């Protein structure tokens, strides 16, 4: 599995950023963390469902739908329409 970029972003980039300038945590990050965890779990499960060891078009469609929902939700949160 290729989780290197997520591990790199979580530990190195955020760690270095926090050293340079402390990061204030907001409860609004909870949704982002949940989306990250769901995406990671799906990425780990998808190769073992359907056509083995492949990410299929169906899997890609699922990811695009989740991404679209995430972007719409983020925009609505930024505009104050939700929450």
RANORRA-V377349 format. One record per pair of residues at least 12 apart in sequence whose C-alpha atoms are under 10 Angstrom apart, sorted by sequence separation. I is the first residue (numbers start at 1). J is the second residue. D is the distance in whole Angstrom. If there is no record, write none. Layout:
I | J | D
I | J | D
This chain:
43 | 55 | 9
46 | 58 | 10
47 | 59 | 9
46 | 59 | 7
46 | 60 | 10
43 | 59 | 9
42 | 59 | 9
42 | 62 | 9
43 | 63 | 9
42 | 63 | 9
39 | 63 | 8
39 | 66 | 8
38 | 66 | 10
39 | 67 | 9
6 | 36 | 9
35 | 66 | 8
35 | 67 | 9
6 | 40 | 9
35 | 70 | 8
3 | 40 | 8
32 | 70 | 8
31 | 70 | 9
3 | 43 | 9
2 | 43 | 9
3 | 44 | 9
1 | 43 | 9
2 | 44 | 9
31 | 73 | 10
32 | 74 | 9
1 | 44 | 7
31 | 74 | 9
1 | 47 | 9
28 | 74 | 10
28 | 77 | 9
28 | 83 | 9
